[in-house]
Amino acid sequence: MAGTHPSIDCIRHLQEQNPDRMKNFDGIKKIDILLGETASHHGGWRAAKPLTATGAQMSNSFTAATQIVHGQVLMPQFTPDTLVDEDVWRLVDLTECKLHITDGDSIGCQEVGIRFEDGTVLHHSVPSAFGVEPPLSNDDIVAKWRQLTRDIVENEVVEKIEEIVLSLEEQDDLVTLFELIRQTSKNPLTR
Protein backbone atom coordinates (compact mmCIF):
# COMPACT_ATOMS: atom_id res chain seq x y z
CA MET A 1 0.00 0.00 0.00
CA ALA A 2 1.47 3.32 -1.07
CA GLY A 3 0.75 4.91 2.31
CA THR A 4 3.23 2.62 4.08
CA HIS A 5 6.21 3.54 1.89
CA PRO A 6 6.99 6.94 3.48
CA SER A 7 7.05 5.35 6.97
CA ILE A 8 9.43 2.67 5.72
CA ASP A 9 11.58 5.39 4.12
CA CYS A 10 11.74 7.24 7.45
CA ILE A 11 12.81 4.09 9.29
CA ARG A 12 15.39 3.25 6.61
CA HIS A 13 16.88 6.75 6.97
CA LEU A 14 17.09 6.35 10.76
CA GLN A 15 18.77 2.95 10.28
CA GLU A 16 21.34 4.45 7.91
CA GLN A 17 22.07 7.39 10.22
CA ASN A 18 21.98 5.42 13.50
CA PRO A 19 22.84 1.80 12.65
CA ASP A 20 23.91 0.67 16.12
CA ARG A 21 21.01 2.35 17.90
CA MET A 22 18.42 0.99 15.44
CA LYS A 23 19.79 -2.57 15.68
CA ASN A 24 18.99 -2.39 19.40
CA PHE A 25 15.26 -2.65 18.79
CA ASP A 26 14.82 -4.28 22.21
CA GLY A 27 15.54 -0.82 23.64
CA ILE A 28 12.63 0.83 21.81
CA LYS A 29 9.96 2.16 24.14
CA LYS A 30 7.55 3.89 21.72
CA ILE A 31 7.09 4.50 17.99
CA ASP A 32 4.93 7.34 16.70
CA ILE A 33 3.96 7.54 13.05
CA LEU A 34 2.31 10.75 11.88
CA LEU A 35 0.21 10.22 8.77
CA GLY A 36 -1.76 12.35 6.35
CA GLU A 37 -5.49 11.73 6.08
CA THR A 38 -5.45 9.17 3.24
CA ALA A 39 -2.55 7.13 4.66
CA SER A 40 -4.11 7.28 8.13
CA HIS A 41 -7.43 6.00 6.81
CA HIS A 42 -5.88 3.12 4.84
CA GLY A 43 -2.90 2.07 6.98
CA GLY A 44 -3.12 3.82 10.34
CA TRP A 45 -5.30 1.22 12.02
CA ARG A 46 -4.06 -0.87 14.95
CA ALA A 47 -2.78 -4.21 13.65
CA ALA A 48 -3.83 -7.29 15.60
CA LYS A 49 -3.11 -11.01 15.39
CA PRO A 50 -3.82 -12.97 13.31
CA LEU A 51 -2.84 -10.87 10.33
CA THR A 52 -2.84 -12.00 6.71
CA ALA A 53 -0.04 -11.16 4.27
CA THR A 54 -2.35 -8.62 2.62
CA GLY A 55 -3.36 -7.06 5.93
CA ALA A 56 0.26 -6.84 7.05
CA GLN A 57 1.23 -5.02 3.86
CA MET A 58 -1.59 -2.52 4.46
CA SER A 59 -0.51 -1.67 8.02
CA ASN A 60 1.88 1.20 8.72
CA SER A 61 2.64 -0.21 12.18
CA PHE A 62 3.43 -3.70 10.86
CA THR A 63 5.55 -2.53 7.92
CA ALA A 64 7.47 -0.04 10.08
CA ALA A 65 8.18 -2.71 12.71
CA THR A 66 9.20 -5.13 9.96
CA GLN A 67 11.68 -2.61 8.53
CA ILE A 68 13.20 -2.12 11.99
CA VAL A 69 13.55 -5.84 12.72
CA HIS A 70 14.38 -7.24 9.27
CA GLY A 71 15.96 -4.24 7.55
CA GLN A 72 13.67 -4.56 4.56
CA VAL A 73 10.01 -4.90 3.67
CA LEU A 74 9.72 -7.25 0.70
CA MET A 75 7.63 -10.33 -0.01
CA PRO A 76 9.79 -12.66 2.13
CA GLN A 77 8.73 -10.57 5.15
CA PHE A 78 5.10 -11.65 4.64
CA THR A 79 5.44 -15.43 4.82
CA PRO A 80 3.39 -17.28 7.46
CA ASP A 81 6.47 -17.61 9.71
CA THR A 82 7.36 -13.93 9.56
CA LEU A 83 3.77 -12.84 10.15
CA VAL A 84 4.09 -14.21 13.70
CA ASP A 85 7.58 -12.84 14.44
CA GLU A 86 7.47 -11.86 18.12
CA ASP A 87 10.08 -9.10 17.70
CA VAL A 88 7.92 -7.48 15.02
CA TRP A 89 4.75 -7.81 17.09
CA ARG A 90 6.40 -6.30 20.17
CA LEU A 91 7.18 -3.20 18.09
CA VAL A 92 3.72 -3.19 16.48
CA ASP A 93 2.26 -3.05 19.99
CA LEU A 94 4.52 -0.08 20.82
CA THR A 95 3.44 1.82 17.70
CA GLU A 96 0.82 4.54 17.53
CA CYS A 97 -0.28 5.95 14.18
CA LYS A 98 -1.68 9.45 14.45
CA LEU A 99 -3.49 11.67 11.98
CA HIS A 100 -1.36 14.71 11.22
CA ILE A 101 -2.60 17.30 8.75
CA THR A 102 -0.78 20.54 8.06
CA ASP A 103 -1.34 23.05 5.28
CA GLY A 104 0.80 22.48 2.23
CA ASP A 105 1.82 18.89 3.00
CA SER A 106 1.76 16.44 0.15
CA ILE A 107 -0.39 13.35 0.39
CA GLY A 108 2.71 11.27 1.25
CA CYS A 109 4.11 13.50 3.99
CA GLN A 110 4.90 11.35 7.03
CA GLU A 111 6.96 11.52 10.19
CA VAL A 112 8.33 8.78 12.42
CA GLY A 113 9.57 9.26 15.97
CA ILE A 114 11.22 6.46 17.93
CA ARG A 115 11.74 6.79 21.69
CA PHE A 116 14.23 4.48 23.40
CA GLU A 117 14.26 3.31 27.02
CA ASP A 118 17.20 5.65 27.78
CA GLY A 119 15.16 8.69 26.65
CA THR A 120 16.84 9.10 23.27
CA VAL A 121 14.42 10.10 20.51
CA LEU A 122 15.17 9.61 16.83
CA HIS A 123 12.99 11.44 14.35
CA HIS A 124 12.74 11.71 10.59
CA SER A 125 10.14 13.02 8.18
CA VAL A 126 9.70 12.81 4.43
CA PRO A 127 7.52 14.95 2.15
CA SER A 128 6.71 11.91 0.03
CA ALA A 129 7.73 8.32 -0.62
CA PHE A 130 11.06 7.69 -2.32
CA GLY A 131 10.21 7.13 -5.95
CA VAL A 132 7.63 9.89 -5.92
CA GLU A 133 9.91 12.62 -4.64
CA PRO A 134 12.66 12.22 -5.62
CA PRO A 135 11.67 10.02 -8.57
CA LEU A 136 13.44 6.71 -9.06
CA SER A 137 16.50 6.73 -11.29
CA ASN A 138 17.06 3.93 -13.79
CA ASP A 139 19.64 2.45 -11.40
CA ASP A 140 17.05 2.53 -8.58
CA ILE A 141 14.54 0.71 -10.79
CA VAL A 142 17.07 -1.98 -11.74
CA ALA A 143 18.06 -2.44 -8.07
CA LYS A 144 14.40 -2.78 -7.04
CA TRP A 145 13.75 -5.25 -9.88
CA ARG A 146 16.65 -7.39 -8.69
CA GLN A 147 15.44 -7.26 -5.07
CA LEU A 148 11.90 -8.27 -6.02
CA THR A 149 12.96 -11.17 -8.23
CA ARG A 150 15.76 -12.54 -6.03
CA ASP A 151 15.20 -16.21 -5.22
CA ILE A 152 11.84 -16.37 -7.04
CA VAL A 153 12.92 -16.01 -10.69
CA GLU A 154 15.96 -17.76 -12.12
CA ASN A 155 18.94 -15.37 -12.39
CA GLU A 156 19.38 -16.09 -16.10
CA VAL A 157 15.75 -15.14 -16.77
CA VAL A 158 16.06 -11.97 -14.67
CA GLU A 159 19.17 -10.93 -16.60
CA LYS A 160 17.57 -11.60 -20.00
CA ILE A 161 14.41 -9.66 -19.12
CA GLU A 162 16.54 -6.82 -17.78
CA GLU A 163 18.65 -6.76 -20.95
CA ILE A 164 15.60 -6.57 -23.21
CA VAL A 165 13.76 -3.96 -21.14
CA LEU A 166 16.84 -1.74 -20.93
CA SER A 167 17.08 -1.80 -24.72
CA LEU A 168 13.41 -1.63 -25.71
CA GLU A 169 14.03 1.10 -28.26
CA GLU A 170 16.41 -1.17 -30.18
CA GLN A 171 14.17 -4.25 -30.13
CA ASP A 172 12.51 -5.34 -33.39
CA ASP A 173 9.97 -7.50 -31.58
CA LEU A 174 9.18 -8.48 -28.03
CA VAL A 175 8.31 -12.15 -28.46
CA THR A 176 11.34 -13.21 -26.40
CA LEU A 177 10.35 -10.83 -23.59
CA PHE A 178 6.80 -12.22 -23.52
CA GLU A 179 8.15 -15.79 -23.44
CA LEU A 180 10.43 -14.91 -20.53
CA ILE A 181 7.69 -13.16 -18.58
CA ARG A 182 5.32 -16.08 -19.13
CA GLN A 183 7.64 -18.48 -17.29
CA THR A 184 6.62 -19.75 -13.88
CA SER A 185 8.22 -18.17 -10.85
CA LYS A 186 8.38 -19.35 -7.25
CA ASN A 187 5.81 -18.13 -4.77
CA PRO A 188 7.64 -15.67 -2.46
CA LEU A 189 5.15 -16.32 0.35
CA THR A 190 5.90 -20.04 0.65
CA ARG A 191 9.60 -19.94 1.45
C-alpha positions as CSV (number, residue, x, y, z in Angstrom):
1,M,0.0,0.0,0.0
2,A,1.5,3.3,-1.1
3,G,0.8,4.9,2.3
4,T,3.2,2.6,4.1
5,H,6.2,3.5,1.9
6,P,7.0,6.9,3.5
7,S,7.0,5.3,7.0
8,I,9.4,2.7,5.7
9,D,11.6,5.4,4.1
10,C,11.7,7.2,7.5
11,I,12.8,4.1,9.3
12,R,15.4,3.2,6.6
13,H,16.9,6.7,7.0
14,L,17.1,6.3,10.8
15,Q,18.8,3.0,10.3
16,E,21.3,4.4,7.9
17,Q,22.1,7.4,10.2
18,N,22.0,5.4,13.5
19,P,22.8,1.8,12.6
20,D,23.9,0.7,16.1
21,R,21.0,2.3,17.9
22,M,18.4,1.0,15.4
23,K,19.8,-2.6,15.7
24,N,19.0,-2.4,19.4
25,F,15.3,-2.6,18.8
26,D,14.8,-4.3,22.2
27,G,15.5,-0.8,23.6
28,I,12.6,0.8,21.8
29,K,10.0,2.2,24.1
30,K,7.6,3.9,21.7
31,I,7.1,4.5,18.0
32,D,4.9,7.3,16.7
33,I,4.0,7.5,13.0
34,L,2.3,10.8,11.9
35,L,0.2,10.2,8.8
36,G,-1.8,12.3,6.4
37,E,-5.5,11.7,6.1
38,T,-5.4,9.2,3.2
39,A,-2.6,7.1,4.7
40,S,-4.1,7.3,8.1
41,H,-7.4,6.0,6.8
42,H,-5.9,3.1,4.8
43,G,-2.9,2.1,7.0
44,G,-3.1,3.8,10.3
45,W,-5.3,1.2,12.0
46,R,-4.1,-0.9,14.9
47,A,-2.8,-4.2,13.6
48,A,-3.8,-7.3,15.6
49,K,-3.1,-11.0,15.4
50,P,-3.8,-13.0,13.3
51,L,-2.8,-10.9,10.3
52,T,-2.8,-12.0,6.7
53,A,0.0,-11.2,4.3
54,T,-2.3,-8.6,2.6
55,G,-3.4,-7.1,5.9
56,A,0.3,-6.8,7.1
57,Q,1.2,-5.0,3.9
58,M,-1.6,-2.5,4.5
59,S,-0.5,-1.7,8.0
60,N,1.9,1.2,8.7
61,S,2.6,-0.2,12.2
62,F,3.4,-3.7,10.9
63,T,5.6,-2.5,7.9
64,A,7.5,0.0,10.1
65,A,8.2,-2.7,12.7
66,T,9.2,-5.1,10.0
67,Q,11.7,-2.6,8.5
68,I,13.2,-2.1,12.0
69,V,13.6,-5.8,12.7
70,H,14.4,-7.2,9.3
71,G,16.0,-4.2,7.6
72,Q,13.7,-4.6,4.6
73,V,10.0,-4.9,3.7
74,L,9.7,-7.2,0.7
75,M,7.6,-10.3,0.0
76,P,9.8,-12.7,2.1
77,Q,8.7,-10.6,5.1
78,F,5.1,-11.7,4.6
79,T,5.4,-15.4,4.8
80,P,3.4,-17.3,7.5
81,D,6.5,-17.6,9.7
82,T,7.4,-13.9,9.6
83,L,3.8,-12.8,10.2
84,V,4.1,-14.2,13.7
85,D,7.6,-12.8,14.4
86,E,7.5,-11.9,18.1
87,D,10.1,-9.1,17.7
88,V,7.9,-7.5,15.0
89,W,4.7,-7.8,17.1
90,R,6.4,-6.3,20.2
91,L,7.2,-3.2,18.1
92,V,3.7,-3.2,16.5
93,D,2.3,-3.1,20.0
94,L,4.5,-0.1,20.8
95,T,3.4,1.8,17.7
96,E,0.8,4.5,17.5
97,C,-0.3,5.9,14.2
98,K,-1.7,9.5,14.5
99,L,-3.5,11.7,12.0
100,H,-1.4,14.7,11.2
101,I,-2.6,17.3,8.8
102,T,-0.8,20.5,8.1
103,D,-1.3,23.1,5.3
104,G,0.8,22.5,2.2
105,D,1.8,18.9,3.0
106,S,1.8,16.4,0.1
107,I,-0.4,13.3,0.4
108,G,2.7,11.3,1.2
109,C,4.1,13.5,4.0
110,Q,4.9,11.4,7.0
111,E,7.0,11.5,10.2
112,V,8.3,8.8,12.4
113,G,9.6,9.3,16.0
114,I,11.2,6.5,17.9
115,R,11.7,6.8,21.7
116,F,14.2,4.5,23.4
117,E,14.3,3.3,27.0
118,D,17.2,5.7,27.8
119,G,15.2,8.7,26.7
120,T,16.8,9.1,23.3
121,V,14.4,10.1,20.5
122,L,15.2,9.6,16.8
123,H,13.0,11.4,14.3
124,H,12.7,11.7,10.6
125,S,10.1,13.0,8.2
126,V,9.7,12.8,4.4
127,P,7.5,14.9,2.1
128,S,6.7,11.9,0.0
129,A,7.7,8.3,-0.6
130,F,11.1,7.7,-2.3
131,G,10.2,7.1,-6.0
132,V,7.6,9.9,-5.9
133,E,9.9,12.6,-4.6
134,P,12.7,12.2,-5.6
135,P,11.7,10.0,-8.6
136,L,13.4,6.7,-9.1
137,S,16.5,6.7,-11.3
138,N,17.1,3.9,-13.8
139,D,19.6,2.4,-11.4
140,D,17.1,2.5,-8.6
141,I,14.5,0.7,-10.8
142,V,17.1,-2.0,-11.7
143,A,18.1,-2.4,-8.1
144,K,14.4,-2.8,-7.0
145,W,13.8,-5.3,-9.9
146,R,16.6,-7.4,-8.7
147,Q,15.4,-7.3,-5.1
148,L,11.9,-8.3,-6.0
149,T,13.0,-11.2,-8.2
150,R,15.8,-12.5,-6.0
151,D,15.2,-16.2,-5.2
152,I,11.8,-16.4,-7.0
153,V,12.9,-16.0,-10.7
154,E,16.0,-17.8,-12.1
155,N,18.9,-15.4,-12.4
156,E,19.4,-16.1,-16.1
157,V,15.7,-15.1,-16.8
158,V,16.1,-12.0,-14.7
159,E,19.2,-10.9,-16.6
160,K,17.6,-11.6,-20.0
161,I,14.4,-9.7,-19.1
162,E,16.5,-6.8,-17.8
163,E,18.7,-6.8,-20.9
164,I,15.6,-6.6,-23.2
165,V,13.8,-4.0,-21.1
166,L,16.8,-1.7,-20.9
167,S,17.1,-1.8,-24.7
168,L,13.4,-1.6,-25.7
169,E,14.0,1.1,-28.3
170,E,16.4,-1.2,-30.2
171,Q,14.2,-4.3,-30.1
172,D,12.5,-5.3,-33.4
173,D,10.0,-7.5,-31.6
174,L,9.2,-8.5,-28.0
175,V,8.3,-12.2,-28.5
176,T,11.3,-13.2,-26.4
177,L,10.3,-10.8,-23.6
178,F,6.8,-12.2,-23.5
179,E,8.1,-15.8,-23.4
180,L,10.4,-14.9,-20.5
181,I,7.7,-13.2,-18.6
182,R,5.3,-16.1,-19.1
183,Q,7.6,-18.5,-17.3
184,T,6.6,-19.8,-13.9
185,S,8.2,-18.2,-10.8
186,K,8.4,-19.3,-7.3
187,N,5.8,-18.1,-4.8
188,P,7.6,-15.7,-2.5
189,L,5.2,-16.3,0.3
190,T,5.9,-20.0,0.6
191,R,9.6,-19.9,1.5
